[in-house]
Amino acid sequence: MDIYFLRHANAGESLPNAKQDEKRPLDELGLEQSQRMGRVLAALDVKVDAMISSPLRRATQTAALVATELGYQKSVLLVDCLRPDAKFDQFRDLVRRHSKQKAIMVVGHNPTLSEFLSLLVSDEATDSTIELKKGAVAKVEWKRRRPLLQWVLTPKAVQAIQEAPATRSRPKISRK
């Protein structure tokens, strides 16, 4: 199974009131980050059988925008075990429930999403071994017993790659 860990994109500053903060939407940068990341994942031919998100607005928006770019046709599943205060045991149960899938994408928040990723791929991980930036995605391949981190893409890296010049002069190779 492949597990894609997607942290919600930029949504400005946290709000002091927890209930209001749950409704905080993506800002303009976050909307752009989500669409761009979705396009890159589509170009990488990422296909998921299940898109699973925290119910908080910024996460659901990120999931929906990426799902659109991927051509994902099913509903995004909203679960509490991807909320910012979730526990790793809850996350592990979620993965077990979807273990028959070829690929899933989980969309959530820090600190929990980075913690879950860290604990999944490293026996000696702490909750700060890996830090997903806002809008970043990591691919974990889980075959047999051991999950293996395949790659991590940040919005900044994706933007730099997309904006890089298409062609550069190639060095001349001479045979002697």
CYANA upper distance limits for C-alpha pairs under 8 A (distance plus 0.5 A):
  1 MET  CA     99 SER  CA      7.41
  1 MET  CA    100 LYS  CA      8.22
  1 MET  CA    101 GLN  CA      6.96
  1 MET  CA    102 LYS  CA      5.21
  1 MET  CA    103 ALA  CA      5.87
  1 MET  CA    104 ILE  CA      8.29
  1 MET  CA    141 GLU  CA      6.56
  1 MET  CA    142 TRP  CA      5.67
  1 MET  CA    143 LYS  CA      6.85
  2 ASP  CA    102 LYS  CA      6.75
  2 ASP  CA    103 ALA  CA      4.97
  2 ASP  CA    104 ILE  CA      6.92
  2 ASP  CA    139 LYS  CA      7.31
  2 ASP  CA    140 VAL  CA      6.14
  2 ASP  CA    141 GLU  CA      5.04
  2 ASP  CA    142 TRP  CA      6.49
  3 ILE  CA    103 ALA  CA      6.25
  3 ILE  CA    104 ILE  CA      5.60
  3 ILE  CA    105 MET  CA      6.24
  3 ILE  CA    106 VAL  CA      7.83
  3 ILE  CA    139 LYS  CA      6.38
  3 ILE  CA    140 VAL  CA      5.63
  3 ILE  CA    141 GLU  CA      6.94
  3 ILE  CA    142 TRP  CA      8.07
  4 TYR  CA    103 ALA  CA      8.12
  4 TYR  CA    104 ILE  CA      6.71
  4 TYR  CA    105 MET  CA      4.96
  4 TYR  CA    106 VAL  CA      6.67
  4 TYR  CA    137 VAL  CA      7.02
  4 TYR  CA    138 ALA  CA      6.07
  4 TYR  CA    139 LYS  CA      5.12
  4 TYR  CA    140 VAL  CA      6.81
  5 PHE  CA    105 MET  CA      6.49
  5 PHE  CA    106 VAL  CA      5.69
  5 PHE  CA    107 VAL  CA      6.75
  5 PHE  CA    108 GLY  CA      8.43
  5 PHE  CA    113 LEU  CA      7.72
  5 PHE  CA    117 LEU  CA      7.89
  5 PHE  CA    137 VAL  CA      5.83
  5 PHE  CA    138 ALA  CA      5.58
  5 PHE  CA    139 LYS  CA      6.99
  5 PHE  CA    140 VAL  CA      8.41
  6 LEU  CA    105 MET  CA      7.48
  6 LEU  CA    106 VAL  CA      6.54
  6 LEU  CA    107 VAL  CA      5.25
  6 LEU  CA    108 GLY  CA      7.10
  6 LEU  CA    135 GLY  CA      7.12
  6 LEU  CA    136 ALA  CA      6.35
  6 LEU  CA    137 VAL  CA      4.85
  6 LEU  CA    138 ALA  CA      7.18
  7 ARG  CA     59 ALA  CA      8.05
  7 ARG  CA    107 VAL  CA      6.12
  7 ARG  CA    108 GLY  CA      5.66
  7 ARG  CA    109 HIS  CA      6.02
  7 ARG  CA    110 ASN  CA      7.79
  7 ARG  CA    113 LEU  CA      7.43
  7 ARG  CA    132 LEU  CA      7.11
  7 ARG  CA    133 LYS  CA      7.55
  7 ARG  CA    134 LYS  CA      6.10
  7 ARG  CA    135 GLY  CA      5.67
  7 ARG  CA    136 ALA  CA      6.17
  7 ARG  CA    137 VAL  CA      7.00
  8 HIS  CA     58 ARG  CA      6.68
  8 HIS  CA     59 ALA  CA      5.35
  8 HIS  CA     62 THR  CA      6.03
  8 HIS  CA     63 ALA  CA      8.25
  8 HIS  CA    107 VAL  CA      6.91
  8 HIS  CA    108 GLY  CA      6.38
  8 HIS  CA    109 HIS  CA      6.69
  8 HIS  CA    134 LYS  CA      6.28
  8 HIS  CA    135 GLY  CA      5.65
  8 HIS  CA    136 ALA  CA      8.27
  9 ALA  CA     26 LEU  CA      7.24
  9 ALA  CA     29 LEU  CA      8.49
  9 ALA  CA     30 GLY  CA      5.12
  9 ALA  CA     31 LEU  CA      7.79
  9 ALA  CA     33 GLN  CA      6.74
  9 ALA  CA     34 SER  CA      6.65
  9 ALA  CA     58 ARG  CA      7.77
  9 ALA  CA     59 ALA  CA      8.11
  9 ALA  CA     62 THR  CA      6.72
  9 ALA  CA    134 LYS  CA      5.25
  9 ALA  CA    135 GLY  CA      4.28
  9 ALA  CA    136 ALA  CA      8.04
 10 ASN  CA     26 LEU  CA      6.36
 10 ASN  CA     27 ASP  CA      6.78
 10 ASN  CA     29 LEU  CA      6.69
 10 ASN  CA     30 GLY  CA      4.55
 10 ASN  CA     31 LEU  CA      8.25
 10 ASN  CA     33 GLN  CA      8.06
 10 ASN  CA    134 LYS  CA      6.20
 10 ASN  CA    135 GLY  CA      7.13
 11 ALA  CA     24 ARG  CA      7.38
 11 ALA  CA     25 PRO  CA      6.40
 11 ALA  CA     26 LEU  CA      4.56
 11 ALA  CA     27 ASP  CA      5.35
 11 ALA  CA     29 LEU  CA      8.41
 11 ALA  CA     30 GLY  CA      6.45
 11 ALA  CA     58 ARG  CA      7.05
 12 GLY  CA     26 LEU  CA      7.80
 12 GLY  CA     27 ASP  CA      6.76
 14 SER  CA     21 ASP  CA      6.75
 14 SER  CA     24 ARG  CA      8.42
 15 LEU  CA     20 GLN  CA      7.21
 15 LEU  CA     21 ASP  CA      5.44
 15 LEU  CA     24 ARG  CA      8.28
 16 PRO  CA     20 GLN  CA      8.45
 16 PRO  CA     21 ASP  CA      7.62
 17 ASN  CA     21 ASP  CA      6.55
 18 ALA  CA     22 GLU  CA      6.81
 19 LYS  CA     23 LYS  CA      7.59
 20 GLN  CA     24 ARG  CA      7.15
 22 GLU  CA     56 LEU  CA      5.50
 22 GLU  CA     57 ARG  CA      6.76
 22 GLU  CA     58 ARG  CA      8.40
 23 LYS  CA     56 LEU  CA      6.79
 23 LYS  CA     57 ARG  CA      5.62
 23 LYS  CA     58 ARG  CA      7.84
 24 ARG  CA     56 LEU  CA      8.37
 24 ARG  CA     57 ARG  CA      6.63
 24 ARG  CA     58 ARG  CA      6.64
 25 PRO  CA     57 ARG  CA      6.19
 25 PRO  CA     58 ARG  CA      5.28
 25 PRO  CA     61 GLN  CA      7.92
 26 LEU  CA     30 GLY  CA      5.59
 26 LEU  CA     31 LEU  CA      6.54
 26 LEU  CA     57 ARG  CA      8.44
 26 LEU  CA     58 ARG  CA      5.72
 26 LEU  CA     61 GLN  CA      7.55
 26 LEU  CA     62 THR  CA      8.23
 27 ASP  CA     31 LEU  CA      6.78
 28 GLU  CA     32 GLU  CA      6.88
 29 LEU  CA     33 GLN  CA      6.56
 30 GLY  CA     34 SER  CA      6.59
 30 GLY  CA     62 THR  CA      8.39
 30 GLY  CA    135 GLY  CA      7.82
 31 LEU  CA     35 GLN  CA      6.84
 31 LEU  CA     62 THR  CA      7.96
 31 LEU  CA     65 LEU  CA      8.26
 32 GLU  CA     36 ARG  CA      6.52
 33 GLN  CA     37 MET  CA      6.48
 33 GLN  CA    135 GLY  CA      6.71
 33 GLN  CA    155 PRO  CA      6.56
 34 SER  CA     38 GLY  CA      6.53
 34 SER  CA     62 THR  CA      6.11
 34 SER  CA     65 LEU  CA      6.46
 34 SER  CA     66 VAL  CA      6.37
 34 SER  CA    135 GLY  CA      6.98
 35 GLN  CA     39 ARG  CA      6.71
 35 GLN  CA     65 LEU  CA      6.30
 35 GLN  CA     66 VAL  CA      6.53
 35 GLN  CA     69 GLU  CA      7.24
 36 ARG  CA     40 VAL  CA      6.81
 36 ARG  CA    155 PRO  CA      8.37
 36 ARG  CA    158 VAL  CA      8.12
 36 ARG  CA    159 GLN  CA      8.20
 37 MET  CA     41 LEU  CA      6.60
 37 MET  CA     66 VAL  CA      7.40
 37 MET  CA    135 GLY  CA      8.08
 37 MET  CA    136 ALA  CA      8.46
 37 MET  CA    155 PRO  CA      7.27
 37 MET  CA    158 VAL  CA      7.56
 38 GLY  CA     42 ALA  CA      6.60
 38 GLY  CA     65 LEU  CA      7.54
 38 GLY  CA     66 VAL  CA      4.74
 38 GLY  CA     67 ALA  CA      7.59
 38 GLY  CA     68 THR  CA      8.15
 38 GLY  CA     69 GLU  CA      5.42
 38 GLY  CA     70 LEU  CA      6.62
 39 ARG  CA     43 ALA  CA      6.66
 39 ARG  CA     66 VAL  CA      8.15
 39 ARG  CA     69 GLU  CA      6.00
 39 ARG  CA     70 LEU  CA      7.59
 40 VAL  CA     44 LEU  CA      6.73
 40 VAL  CA    158 VAL  CA      7.91
 41 LEU  CA     45 ASP  CA      6.86
 41 LEU  CA     46 VAL  CA      5.97
 41 LEU  CA     70 LEU  CA      7.51
 42 ALA  CA     46 VAL  CA      6.06
 42 ALA  CA     47 LYS  CA      8.30
 42 ALA  CA     69 GLU  CA      7.04
 42 ALA  CA     70 LEU  CA      5.55
 46 VAL  CA     70 LEU  CA      7.75
 47 LYS  CA     70 LEU  CA      7.60
 47 LYS  CA     72 TYR  CA      8.35
 47 LYS  CA    103 ALA  CA      7.50
 48 VAL  CA     72 TYR  CA      8.00
 48 VAL  CA    102 LYS  CA      7.82
 48 VAL  CA    103 ALA  CA      5.26
 48 VAL  CA    104 ILE  CA      5.61
 48 VAL  CA    105 MET  CA      7.03
 49 ASP  CA    101 GLN  CA      6.65
 49 ASP  CA    102 LYS  CA      7.13
 49 ASP  CA    103 ALA  CA      6.04
 49 ASP  CA    104 ILE  CA      6.20
 50 ALA  CA     74 LYS  CA      8.28
 50 ALA  CA     76 VAL  CA      7.89
 50 ALA  CA     77 LEU  CA      8.12
 50 ALA  CA    101 GLN  CA      8.15
 50 ALA  CA    103 ALA  CA      7.53
 50 ALA  CA    104 ILE  CA      5.33
 50 ALA  CA    105 MET  CA      6.91
 51 MET  CA     63 ALA  CA      7.78
 51 MET  CA     67 ALA  CA      8.06
 51 MET  CA     75 SER  CA      8.12
 51 MET  CA     76 VAL  CA      5.64
 51 MET  CA     77 LEU  CA      6.73
 51 MET  CA    104 ILE  CA      6.43
 51 MET  CA    105 MET  CA      5.43
 51 MET  CA    106 VAL  CA      6.79
 51 MET  CA    107 VAL  CA      8.30
 52 ILE  CA     63 ALA  CA      8.39
 52 ILE  CA     76 VAL  CA      6.19
 52 ILE  CA     77 LEU  CA      5.15
 52 ILE  CA     78 LEU  CA      6.42
 52 ILE  CA     79 VAL  CA      7.48
 52 ILE  CA    104 ILE  CA      7.90
 52 ILE  CA    105 MET  CA      6.52
 52 ILE  CA    106 VAL  CA      5.35
 52 ILE  CA    107 VAL  CA      6.69
 53 SER  CA     59 ALA  CA      6.84
 53 SER  CA     60 THR  CA      6.58
 53 SER  CA     63 ALA  CA      7.12
 53 SER  CA     76 VAL  CA      7.27
 53 SER  CA     77 LEU  CA      6.58
 53 SER  CA     78 LEU  CA      5.42
 53 SER  CA     79 VAL  CA      6.61
 53 SER  CA     82 LEU  CA      7.00
 53 SER  CA    106 VAL  CA      6.19
 53 SER  CA    107 VAL  CA      5.01
 53 SER  CA    108 GLY  CA      6.59
 54 SER  CA     59 ALA  CA      6.40
 54 SER  CA     60 THR  CA      7.19
 54 SER  CA     78 LEU  CA      6.07
 54 SER  CA     79 VAL  CA      5.91
 54 SER  CA     80 ASP  CA      6.40
 54 SER  CA     81 CYS  CA      7.67
 54 SER  CA     82 LEU  CA      5.17
 54 SER  CA     83 ARG  CA      5.67
 54 SER  CA    107 VAL  CA      6.76
 54 SER  CA    108 GLY  CA      5.83
 54 SER  CA    109 HIS  CA      8.42
 55 PRO  CA     59 ALA  CA      7.36
 55 PRO  CA     60 THR  CA      6.70
 55 PRO  CA     78 LEU  CA      5.70
 55 PRO  CA     79 VAL  CA      6.75
 55 PRO  CA     80 ASP  CA      7.17
 55 PRO  CA     82 LEU  CA      8.49
 55 PRO  CA     83 ARG  CA      7.70
 56 LEU  CA     60 THR  CA      6.78
 56 LEU  CA     83 ARG  CA      7.81
 57 ARG  CA     61 GLN  CA      6.51
 58 ARG  CA     62 THR  CA      6.72
 59 ALA  CA     63 ALA  CA      6.60
 59 ALA  CA    107 VAL  CA      6.59
 59 ALA  CA    108 GLY  CA      6.28
 59 ALA  CA    109 HIS  CA      7.96
 60 THR  CA     64 ALA  CA      6.52
 60 THR  CA     76 VAL  CA      8.46
 60 THR  CA     78 LEU  CA      8.42
 60 THR  CA    107 VAL  CA      8.27
 61 GLN  CA     65 LEU  CA      6.65
 62 THR  CA     66 VAL  CA      6.67
 62 THR  CA    107 VAL  CA      8.16
 62 THR  CA    135 GLY  CA      8.48
 63 ALA  CA     67 ALA  CA      6.37
 63 ALA  CA     76 VAL  CA      7.80
 63 ALA  CA    107 VAL  CA      6.83
 64 ALA  CA     68 THR  CA      6.63
 64 ALA  CA     76 VAL  CA      7.79
 65 LEU  CA     69 GLU  CA      6.99
 66 VAL  CA     70 LEU  CA      6.69
 67 ALA  CA     71 GLY  CA      6.59
 67 ALA  CA     72 TYR  CA      5.48
 67 ALA  CA     73 GLN  CA      8.26
 68 THR  CA     72 TYR  CA      6.56
 68 THR  CA     73 GLN  CA      8.43
 79 VAL  CA     83 ARG  CA      8.26
 80 ASP  CA     86 ALA  CA      7.69
 81 CYS  CA     86 ALA  CA      5.60
 81 CYS  CA     87 LYS  CA      7.49
 81 CYS  CA     90 GLN  CA      6.06
 81 CYS  CA     91 PHE  CA      6.23
 81 CYS  CA     94 LEU  CA      8.10
 82 LEU  CA     86 ALA  CA      6.47
 82 LEU  CA     91 PHE  CA      7.61
 82 LEU  CA    106 VAL  CA      8.15
 82 LEU  CA    107 VAL  CA      7.61
 82 LEU  CA    108 GLY  CA      5.75
 82 LEU  CA    109 HIS  CA      7.69
 82 LEU  CA    112 THR  CA      7.97
 82 LEU  CA    113 LEU  CA      7.84
 83 ARG  CA    108 GLY  CA      6.84
 83 ARG  CA    109 HIS  CA      7.12
 83 ARG  CA    112 THR  CA      8.13
 84 PRO  CA    108 GLY  CA      7.76
 84 PRO  CA    109 HIS  CA      5.88
 84 PRO  CA    110 ASN  CA      6.70
 84 PRO  CA    111 PRO  CA      7.04
 84 PRO  CA    112 THR  CA      6.19
 84 PRO  CA    113 LEU  CA      8.44
 85 ASP  CA    112 THR  CA      7.30
 86 ALA  CA     90 GLN  CA      7.45
 86 ALA  CA     91 PHE  CA      8.15
 86 ALA  CA    112 THR  CA      7.06
 87 LYS  CA     91 PHE  CA      7.13
 87 LYS  CA    112 THR  CA      8.00
 88 PHE  CA     92 ARG  CA      6.59
 88 PHE  CA    112 THR  CA      8.41
 88 PHE  CA    115 GLU  CA      8.49
 88 PHE  CA    116 PHE  CA      6.53
 89 ASP  CA     93 ASP  CA      6.75
 90 GLN  CA     94 LEU  CA      6.87
 91 PHE  CA     95 VAL  CA      6.88
 91 PHE  CA    116 PHE  CA      7.88
 92 ARG  CA     96 ARG  CA      6.75
 93 ASP  CA     97 ARG  CA      6.73
 94 LEU  CA     98 HIS  CA      7.04
 95 VAL  CA     99 SER  CA      6.42
 98 HIS  CA    104 ILE  CA      8.24
108 GLY  CA    112 THR  CA      8.23
108 GLY  CA    113 LEU  CA      6.46
109 HIS  CA    113 LEU  CA      6.01
109 HIS  CA    114 SER  CA      8.48
110 ASN  CA    114 SER  CA      6.47
110 ASN  CA    115 GLU  CA      8.24
110 ASN  CA    132 LEU  CA      8.07
111 PRO  CA    115 GLU  CA      6.65
111 PRO  CA    127 ASP  CA      8.19
112 THR  CA    116 PHE  CA      6.46
112 THR  CA    127 ASP  CA      8.49
113 LEU  CA    117 LEU  CA      6.68
113 LEU  CA    132 LEU  CA      8.13
114 SER  CA    118 SER  CA      6.54
114 SER  CA    127 ASP  CA      7.52
114 SER  CA    128 SER  CA      7.65
114 SER  CA    129 THR  CA      8.49
114 SER  CA    130 ILE  CA      6.31
114 SER  CA    131 GLU  CA      5.64
114 SER  CA    132 LEU  CA      6.09
115 GLU  CA    119 LEU  CA      6.55
115 GLU  CA    126 THR  CA      7.66
115 GLU  CA    127 ASP  CA      4.79
115 GLU  CA    128 SER  CA      6.88
115 GLU  CA    129 THR  CA      8.08
115 GLU  CA    130 ILE  CA      7.74
115 GLU  CA    131 GLU  CA      8.33
116 PHE  CA    120 LEU  CA      6.49
116 PHE  CA    127 ASP  CA      8.14
117 LEU  CA    121 VAL  CA      6.88
117 LEU  CA    130 ILE  CA      7.65
118 SER  CA    122 SER  CA      6.53
118 SER  CA    125 ALA  CA      6.07
118 SER  CA    126 THR  CA      7.26
118 SER  CA    127 ASP  CA      6.97
118 SER  CA    128 SER  CA      7.75
118 SER  CA    129 THR  CA      6.11
118 SER  CA    130 ILE  CA      5.96
119 LEU  CA    123 ASP  CA      7.32
119 LEU  CA    124 GLU  CA      8.24
119 LEU  CA    125 ALA  CA      5.81
119 LEU  CA    126 THR  CA      7.28
119 LEU  CA    127 ASP  CA      7.64
120 LEU  CA    147 PRO  CA      7.08
121 VAL  CA    125 ALA  CA      8.35
121 VAL  CA    140 VAL  CA      8.39
121 VAL  CA    146 ARG  CA      8.04
121 VAL  CA    147 PRO  CA      5.92
121 VAL  CA    148 LEU  CA      6.31
121 VAL  CA    149 LEU  CA      6.89
125 ALA  CA    129 THR  CA      6.15
132 LEU  CA    136 ALA  CA      6.29
132 LEU  CA    137 VAL  CA      7.79
132 LEU  CA    138 ALA  CA      8.40
132 LEU  CA    154 THR  CA      8.34
133 LYS  CA    154 THR  CA      7.07
134 LYS  CA    154 THR  CA      8.40
134 LYS  CA    155 PRO  CA      8.27
135 GLY  CA    154 THR  CA      7.22
135 GLY  CA    155 PRO  CA      6.45
136 ALA  CA    152 VAL  CA      7.64
136 ALA  CA    153 LEU  CA      6.08
136 ALA  CA    154 THR  CA      4.80
136 ALA  CA    155 PRO  CA      6.33
137 VAL  CA    152 VAL  CA      6.21
137 VAL  CA    153 LEU  CA      5.90
137 VAL  CA    154 THR  CA      7.13
138 ALA  CA    149 LEU  CA      7.93
138 ALA  CA    150 GLN  CA      8.01
138 ALA  CA    151 TRP  CA      6.15
138 ALA  CA    152 VAL  CA      4.67
138 ALA  CA    153 LEU  CA      6.86
139 LYS  CA    149 LEU  CA      6.59
139 LYS  CA    150 GLN  CA      5.92
139 LYS  CA    151 TRP  CA      5.94
139 LYS  CA    152 VAL  CA      6.96
140 VAL  CA    147 PRO  CA      6.82
140 VAL  CA    148 LEU  CA      5.93
140 VAL  CA    149 LEU  CA      4.94
140 VAL  CA    150 GLN  CA      6.03
140 VAL  CA    151 TRP  CA      7.97
141 GLU  CA    147 PRO  CA      6.17
141 GLU  CA    148 LEU  CA      5.73
141 GLU  CA    149 LEU  CA      6.91
141 GLU  CA    150 GLN  CA      7.04
142 TRP  CA    146 ARG  CA      6.61
142 TRP  CA    147 PRO  CA      4.64
142 TRP  CA    148 LEU  CA      6.69
143 LYS  CA    147 PRO  CA      7.11
153 LEU  CA    157 ALA  CA      7.04
153 LEU  CA    158 VAL  CA      7.24
154 THR  CA    158 VAL  CA      6.75
155 PRO  CA    159 GLN  CA      6.56
156 LYS  CA    160 ALA  CA      6.68
157 ALA  CA    161 ILE  CA      6.66
158 VAL  CA    162 GLN  CA      6.68
159 GLN  CA    163 GLU  CA      6.56
160 ALA  CA    164 ALA  CA      6.48
